Amino acid sequence: MQNPSVSIGAIDFVGPPHISALEGFTYVTVTKVQGTTATVQITGPDDTEESNEF
């Protein structure tokens, strides 16, 4: 089995080219990884645990 290139808890910097629902670039935390798909949540000092997942 091949290890994923991202792991749960990793922080990444993404924007509209990566996630069309975003209005600008922001930091996200990886919350789930399934195969080649990662689910992320916006992270930062003003965000809460209820922030949207993408």
Secondary structure as GFF3:
##gff-version 3
##sequence-region A 1 54
A	DSSP	beta_strand	11	14	.	.	.	ID=ss1
A	DSSP	beta_strand	26	34	.	.	.	ID=ss2
A	DSSP	beta_strand	37	42	.	.	.	ID=ss3
###
